[in-house]
């Protein structure tokens, strides 16, 4: 038995499949936009993670250099007025191990390990700088994080306070929110009897 549709009923159902396809395309497009947004956020977080890892590696490197040359620990003191790092002139004296260590480490902070084809340093930390005081058993390493609404480091971490603040409208870098810092405690043993 063959069922025939009435002409009026057939006209009412025309285009339903097209509407279903359009709705499906809109849902898929929104899902893909969500995935793209998530990918962008993941890459931003990856940059923050990479920077923090680099900071910890650099801090550990200098702690090991001082531990190896502990009899000259006082030579590694930089003070808050003369930090090492980006946009600063690295020491180039080579008469002592401490001077060579400070020069090498300053260049590492500036990203000398990674360069472009034009020999421009591109690695390490964005705006990284460090204050070393092994006699007080503290090292501070700071850098500029991405623009975000994270909280600033605690007041006890004074290294680089207000160095990365930007009061421009729309910037997330107000109130030191872009400043990132890590500290470590280094104990230098006094080996004299």
C-alpha positions as CSV (number, residue, x, y, z in Angstrom):
1,X,0.0,0.0,0.0
2,X,1.4,3.3,-1.1
3,X,0.8,6.4,1.1
4,X,0.6,9.6,-0.7
5,X,1.2,12.9,1.1
6,X,-1.1,15.7,0.5
7,X,0.5,18.6,-1.4
8,X,0.0,21.0,1.5
9,X,1.7,18.8,4.0
10,X,4.7,18.3,1.7
11,X,5.2,22.0,1.3
12,X,5.2,22.5,5.1
13,X,8.1,20.1,5.6
14,X,10.4,21.5,2.9
15,X,13.4,23.3,4.4
16,X,13.3,21.4,7.7
17,X,16.5,19.5,6.9
18,X,18.2,22.8,5.9
19,X,17.3,24.4,9.2
20,X,18.6,21.3,11.1
21,X,21.9,21.5,9.2
22,X,22.2,25.3,10.0
23,X,21.5,24.7,13.7
24,X,24.1,21.9,13.7
25,X,26.7,24.2,12.0
26,X,26.1,26.9,14.6
27,X,26.6,24.5,17.5
28,X,29.8,23.1,15.9
29,X,31.1,26.6,15.2
30,X,30.5,27.6,18.9
31,X,32.2,24.5,20.1
32,X,35.2,25.2,17.8
33,X,35.4,28.8,19.1
34,X,35.4,27.5,22.6
35,X,38.2,25.1,21.8
36,X,40.2,27.9,20.2
37,X,39.7,30.1,23.3
38,X,40.9,27.3,25.5
39,X,44.0,26.7,23.4
40,X,44.9,30.4,23.7
41,X,44.5,30.3,27.4
42,X,46.6,27.1,27.6
43,X,49.4,28.8,25.6
44,X,49.4,31.8,28.0
45,X,49.6,29.5,31.0
46,X,52.4,27.6,29.3
47,X,54.4,30.8,29.0
48,X,53.9,31.5,32.7
49,X,55.0,28.0,33.6
50,X,58.0,28.2,31.3
51,X,59.1,31.5,32.9
52,X,58.7,30.1,36.4
53,X,60.7,27.0,35.5
54,X,63.5,29.2,34.0
55,X,63.5,31.3,37.1
56,X,63.9,28.3,39.4
57,X,66.6,26.8,37.2
58,X,68.6,30.1,37.1
59,X,68.2,30.6,40.8
60,X,69.4,27.0,41.5
61,X,72.3,27.5,39.1
62,X,73.6,30.6,41.1
63,X,73.1,28.8,44.4
64,X,75.2,26.0,43.1
65,X,77.9,28.4,41.9
66,X,78.1,30.0,45.3
67,X,78.1,26.7,47.1
68,X,81.1,25.7,44.9
69,X,82.9,28.9,45.6
70,X,81.7,29.4,49.2
71,X,84.9,30.9,50.5
72,X,84.2,34.0,48.3
73,X,80.5,34.2,49.0
74,X,80.8,37.9,49.9
75,X,81.9,38.6,46.3
76,X,78.5,37.6,45.0
77,X,76.5,40.3,46.9
78,X,74.8,42.6,44.4
79,X,72.5,44.6,46.6
80,X,69.1,46.0,45.7
81,X,70.6,49.1,44.0
82,X,72.6,47.1,41.5
83,X,70.6,44.0,40.4
84,X,71.7,41.7,37.6
85,X,69.5,41.0,34.6
86,X,67.7,42.4,31.6
87,X,68.5,46.0,30.5
88,X,71.5,46.1,32.8
89,X,75.2,46.0,32.0
90,X,76.6,42.6,32.9
91,X,79.9,42.5,34.8
92,X,82.7,41.6,32.4
93,X,85.6,41.3,34.8
94,X,87.3,37.9,34.8
95,X,90.0,38.0,37.5
96,X,88.0,35.9,40.0
97,X,85.7,33.0,39.8
98,X,82.9,35.1,41.5
99,X,83.3,37.8,38.8
100,X,83.1,35.3,36.0
101,X,80.1,33.6,37.7
102,X,78.2,36.9,38.0
103,X,78.9,37.8,34.4
104,X,77.8,34.4,33.0
105,X,74.7,34.4,35.2
106,X,73.8,37.9,34.2
107,X,74.0,36.9,30.5
108,X,71.9,33.9,31.3
109,X,69.3,36.2,32.8
110,X,69.3,38.2,29.6
111,X,68.7,35.1,27.5
112,X,72.1,34.7,26.0
113,X,71.5,30.9,25.6
114,X,68.8,31.5,23.0
115,X,69.5,33.9,20.1
116,X,67.9,34.7,16.8
117,X,69.7,34.5,13.4
118,X,70.6,38.2,13.9
119,X,72.3,37.3,17.2
120,X,69.7,38.9,19.4
121,X,69.1,37.3,22.8
122,X,65.5,36.0,23.1
123,X,65.5,33.5,25.9
124,X,65.1,33.5,29.6
125,X,62.8,35.8,31.5
126,X,60.8,38.8,30.4
127,X,62.4,41.7,32.3
128,X,64.2,39.3,34.6
129,X,66.5,40.8,37.3
130,X,68.0,39.4,40.5
131,X,69.4,40.6,43.8
132,X,71.9,38.3,45.5
133,X,72.9,38.4,49.1
134,X,74.4,35.1,50.1
135,X,75.6,36.5,53.4
136,X,72.0,37.2,54.4
137,X,71.1,33.8,52.8
138,X,68.6,35.2,50.4
139,X,68.3,35.4,46.6
140,X,65.5,37.2,44.8
141,X,64.7,36.7,41.2
142,X,61.9,38.7,39.6
143,X,60.4,39.0,36.1
144,X,57.4,40.4,34.3
145,X,54.5,38.0,33.9
146,X,51.7,38.3,31.4
147,X,48.9,40.8,31.8
148,X,46.5,39.1,34.1
149,X,44.5,39.6,37.2
150,X,46.8,37.6,39.5
151,X,47.6,38.9,42.9
152,X,51.0,40.6,43.5
153,X,53.7,38.8,45.4
154,X,53.5,39.3,49.2
155,X,54.9,42.5,50.7
156,X,57.8,40.5,52.2
157,X,59.1,39.9,48.6
158,X,60.3,43.4,48.0
159,X,62.5,42.7,45.0
160,X,61.3,44.7,42.0
161,X,58.3,46.2,43.8
162,X,56.5,48.6,41.4
163,X,58.9,47.8,38.6
164,X,56.2,46.2,36.3
165,X,53.2,48.3,37.2
166,X,51.4,50.0,34.4
167,X,48.5,52.4,35.1
168,X,47.3,52.4,31.5
169,X,43.6,51.8,31.1
170,X,42.7,48.2,30.4
171,X,46.1,46.9,31.5
172,X,46.2,44.1,34.1
173,X,49.5,45.3,35.4
174,X,48.3,47.6,38.1
175,X,49.3,47.2,41.7
176,X,52.2,44.9,40.8
177,X,50.0,42.2,39.5
178,X,52.4,41.4,36.6
179,X,55.4,41.1,38.9
180,X,56.5,37.5,39.5
181,X,59.2,36.6,42.0
182,X,60.8,33.6,43.4
183,X,63.2,33.5,46.4
184,X,65.4,30.9,47.8
185,X,67.4,30.5,51.0
186,X,71.0,29.7,50.6
187,X,73.1,28.7,53.5
188,X,76.9,29.2,53.1
189,X,78.7,27.2,55.7
190,X,81.7,28.8,57.6
191,X,84.3,26.1,57.3
192,X,87.0,27.8,59.3
193,X,87.9,26.0,62.6
